[in-house]
């Protein structure tokens, strides 16, 4: 990079965020992270603009695709807008990782004792830099403490960091901590380092959370070298960060969840299922209904599924009557972990495969889908609906809860038939409703 004060702008269609400015360095290691929703069905183009504060924007935007960057590290070369041949301006190293579902927030405080003296006329001005380890063995910076001036025994202020930023939910993943002496010109002096893990930190203040700060160069040169001081964990606590989704979907054991199993009344899902199911079940002679869930992690290995039998039996997904479906739903909600995204197409395609096997007109399939979320795979769902429109089947979609369901109206072909890549559905097979009845959204 050009000299002085570099920064990077991160853009999608417009500017998504910018890093902090790091003074006087050609090799900045930016701390700020950007959290971006990843849609596996889309190609998400990213652009990075890099340069000193006084001249950023004079470089060609670097483009990459999130679809090829997930959980990898790639190097992107910088070029001037003028495209000067052979002109090398450095590179940006871009690291992306899929975040775990961990939403814990850790707050900790540390102090140090007898750190090495680095300043000629005074003591040291120490600060800590935290790195989490990556799957390829490299380290990514995730936090910097403030600088404590002129002391070899600093006590840093408590700070808060998302657990997924520290270790991405892997409690045993190595966390490396570097100790530096701050210099005004940006050429900070390395004092030493130590390694730990979130699991060790979570044990709180004890004799095992006193770390020797080691300087490998000093250790290699001096036979009597012991350490460059110690760092002690003074306090550590963890809290859970709750989101809006937790309150509308959330833990079924919590009253705020739409799946909450109240012993005195049905939840929103059960009421919608019973209200519509009681009507349509009379059109089925044997009253055997295959029932599927979509959007959950399944035991025992936490595999994500968007079409799993509520009965737990892949060979026999049938439930006896709507009461049997309700019973299977209540049992399933106790054993699976609800998980996004909300993908409709797998279930639609599964029912379509069954409908495709019927060629004599003896059966007709009605798929009832109840959801509290916006469709995540709209493109694939439209394709599935267009393909299913030629088969003996219809789809009823019921939205429950406070989410916005306007996008689902695209699937309801009352006015304009659903289309995919220029091909229109042969007929309207989707009916969309909200609440506990088939009332229009």
N, C-alpha and C positions, 0 to 999 in steps of 0.2 A: 504494500500500500504506500501511497505518497505520505510524506511525513506530517507531523503535528498532531491533529486531533481527529482521528477517524471515527466514523459511525456508519451504520448500515440501515437502510430503509427496507422494510419488508412489505411487499405489495401483492394484492390479489388483483381485482379489477381497479381498486384504488388503494391508497396507502393503508396497510393493516396495522403497522406499528413501526417503531424505530428503536434501535438499541440505545443504551447510554453512550455518552461521549467519553473516550479514554484518552487522557492527555499524553502527548509526547512519546508515542511508540509506533513502531512499524509492524508489531505483531500483537494487536489487541485481542484479548480473550474476553468476549462480552458475557456478562452475567444474565442479562434480561432474557427471559424465555417468552415464547409466544405459543398460546394454546389455540389450536385450529381444529375445527370439526373436520373429520375425515369421512368422506363418502366413497365407499369402495366402488360404487357403480359409476363414478364420474372421474374424468381426468381433470385434476385441479392444478392449473398452471400457477406457478409462483414466480415472483420477480424480486431481485435484490439490487438496490442501488447503493453503491459504496463510495466513500470519499471523505476527505477532510471537511470539517464544518464550513470552512470558507469557500469550498468549491464543489460540494457534493452536487450531484446532478450532472457533472461533466463526464460521467462514465456511462457506458452503454448498460442498460438494465440486463442483468443476468437472469435467464429464464430456466426453470426446471419444472418437473412435474411431481406432485406429492405422491402419485401412485407408484412411482419408482423409487421414492425416497424414504418410505416408511421403514423405520427401524434400521436405517443405514446411515453412513456418513459419506458424503461426496464432496469433492473439491471443484469449485467453480472459478474459472479464470476471469480476471478483470480486463476490460478493454476501454479505451477512450471512445467517445462518440465519433471522433474523427477517424477512428480505425487505423491508427498509425501502424504500418506493418512492422512486426518484430518488437514492438514496444510492450515490455512486460511490466505489469503494474501490480503483480501479486495475485492473491486468490482468496476466496472466502471458503472456509470449511463449514459445510452445512450438515448438521446432525439432526435426524428426526427419529422419534421413538413413539410407538403406540403407548399411550398412558394406561396404567391399570385402573381398575374401578375404585382404587383406594382414595378416599376423600378426607383422610385424617390430616389434621394440622398439628405440627409439633412446635412447642415453644421451649426454648432452652437458653441457659446462660452459662458462660464459661469464664474462667480466669486463668492466668498463667503465673508462674513463679520462677524467678532467677533465669530469665531469658538472657541470651547473649547480648552484650553491649555492642552496638553497631555504629553509633554516631561518635565522631571524634571529640566534639565539645560537650556532648551530653549523653544521655542514656539512649534507649531505643524508642521508636514510635510504633509499637506493634499493632498488627491487625491479622485476622485469620481469613483464609480463603478455603471454602469447602468445595470438594469435587465428588461427584458420584461416578462410579465405574460403569462403563458400557459393556455390552456383550462381547465386543471385539477386544477387550482388554485396555482400551483407552479410557481417559477420564474427561468428564465435562464439568466445567465450573457451574456451581449452582447457588453460591451465596458468598458475600463478603461482609465481614463485620465492619464497624466503624474503627477509626484509628484512635488509639489512646496515646496521648502525647507524653514523651519524656518519662518513661517508667520501664522497669524490667519486671514489674509485678502487676500487669494490667488486669482490670476487671471490666469485661465488655458488657454492654447493655443486653438484656434479654432480647431475643429476636424470634420471629415466627417464620416457619417455612413449611410448605405443603410436603407431606411425606412422599408423595409421588415425585416431587422435584428432587428430594434427597436420595431416594432409592427406588422409585417407581413401584412401590408396594412390595419389593423384595427385601425383607427385613435383614437378610444375611448378606446383602450386596455390600461390597467394600466401599466405605466412605473415606476419602483421603483429605487431610487437613494440612495446609501449608501455613507456616507462620512467617510473616514478613515484617521488616522494618521499613516504614513509609519514608520516602524521599520526595521532596517537592518537585524534582525534575522528572518523576515517574520511573526512575531506575531503582525500584524498591529492592532492598537487600534481603536475600533469602536467609532466614534464621534456621529453619528446620521443618520437619514434617512428622506426622504420625497417621496411622490408619485405625479405623474403627468400623462400626456398623450401626445401623438403626437399632438393631436388637440390643446391642451393648448400651447405646445411649438410653434406650427405654427402661433400663434397670435403674436409672436415676443416679443420684449422688452416692457413690460407694468407693471402696479402695480400688476397684477394677476400672473405674472411670477417671483415673489419674494417668495421663499419658506422657511418656518421655518424648520430648521433641528432639529428633535426630537429624543431624546434617551429614549426609553420606560422604561428602568431600572431606569434612573434618575427621570423620570416623576413620576414613582410609589413610589419612596423613598422620594422625596423632595416636600413639599407642595407648596413652592414658586418658583418651577422650571418653567421657561418660555420656553426656547429653548436652543439649543447648537450652536446657530448662524443662519445665513440665507444664502441661495444660490440664486443668481440672474441670470436670462438669459440675457446676453448682446446683443446677435444677433442670428438670425436664418434665413436661406434661404434654398430653395428647388430647385433642378434642376433635370431634367429628364436624365436618362442614356439611350442612344440609342445603339442598337445592330445592327449587320449586317442584321438580319432578318427584322428589322424595315424598312430598305432601299429597300428590295426586296419585302416585303409583305405589311407591315406597314399600316398606315392610308390612306385610299383611297382618302382623300382630299389632300394628299401630292404628288407632282410630282415624288418623288422617289419610290413610291409604284407601283408594277405591276398592281394594281387594280385602279390606278389613272384615274379618269374620265375626260379626256381632252376634252373640247368642240369641238376641231378641228380635233382630230383623235382618233381611237379606241386604247384601251390599249392592252397589250400582250394577256390577257385572251380573250378579245372580238375578236381579230384578229384570234387567234387559233380556237375559236369556230366557227366563220363565215367561215374560210377557209375550215375546215373539214366538218362542218355542212351543208354547201351549196351543198357539193357533196353527202353526205349520205342521206340527206333528200328526195332526189328523189326516194329512194327505199321504202318510206313510203307513203301509199295511202291517209291517212286522214290528214297527216302533224300535228298530235297532239303528242307532245313530253313531257313526264314527265321529269322535270329538277330538280336536287337536288344539294345542296351544302354540303360540308363536312369540318369540322374543324372550328366551330364558336360558339360563345355564343349568344343565342337567347333571344330577349326581351320577356316578361318584367323582368324575374327573372335571366337572365344570364346563363341559363342551357346550357351546352356544348352538341352539337349534331354533329354527323358525317354522318347524312343522313337526311337533312331537305329540304322540297320542296321550291324552289326559289319563287314559287307563294305565299307562306305563307299559303296555304290551304292544310291541310293534306288529306282531302277527294278528292281533285282534283289537283294533281300536274302538270297537262298537260298545255303546252304552245302551241300556234298556230304558227307553223313554226319556223324557226331559228330566225327570227326577234322577235317572241314572247319570245323565250328563252333569247335573248339578253336583251329585255326589263325587263324580270323578274330578270335577273342577276343584271342589273343596279339598279333596285329598292331594291333588297335584300342587295346589298353591302352598301346601305345607312342606313339600319336598324339593321344589325347584327354586332357583333364585331369579327373579324377574330381571330382564336385561334387554337393553336396546341393541340395535335400532329396531323400529317397527316396520318390518318387511312383510308385505302382503303376498307377493308373487309366489313364494314357495307353497303356501297352502292352496292358493288358487290353482296352481299347476298340478298339485297332488290330486285335487278333486277332478280336474280336467282329465287326468289320465284315467281315472275310474269311469268318467262319462264317455271317454273315447272308446272304451271296451264294449259299450252297449250300442249295437248297430241295428237292432230290430225295433227300436222305439218303445220297448217295454218298460223302460225306467226313465225318470227325470230327476236330476240332482239339484237340490237347493243348498247353497253354502251360506250359512249365517256367520258373519264375522263381527265380533264385538271388540272395540278398541278404545283406549284412552289417549292415543298418541297420533300425531301427524304421520302420514305415510312417508317412510324413508326411501323406498325404492319405487317412486312413482313411474319412472320410465319402464322398468321391468313389469310393474303392475299393469300398465296400459297394454303392453305387449301380451301379457297373460289374458287380459280381458278380451282383446281382439281375437285371440286364438280360441278362447272358450266360447265366443259368441256363435260359433258354428256347431257347438255341441249341445246336447240336451241338458243344459244347466242354467241356473240363475244365481245371482249373488245378492245377499242382503247385508249391508254394512250399517252397524249401529255404533255411533260415537257416544261415549259416556265421559262425564267429567267436564272441567272447564277449558280444555284445550280448544284451539281453533281448528275446525274441520272443514273450512271453506274449500280447501284444495280437493277434498274428496268429491265435491260436486262435479269435477272434471270427469269422474268415472260414471256418473249418472247421465245416461244418454237421452234424457227426455227431450232436450232441445237440439243438441249436437252430438252425434254419435262419437264414441271414443275412437281415436285413431292412433296408429303407430307406424311411423315411417311412410306416411301417405296411404296406408291401408285402413279403411274404416271397418268397424265391427259390423257384422251382418245384421245384428239387431241389438236392441237395448236390453242387456241382461242384468244391469246393476241398479239397485234401489238403495239410496242412502238416507238414513234417519238419525236422529239424535235422542238422547235421553233414554227413557225406559219404554218408549213406544216407537213406532215407525214414523213419527212426525218428522217432517222435513227439517234439516238443519237450517 
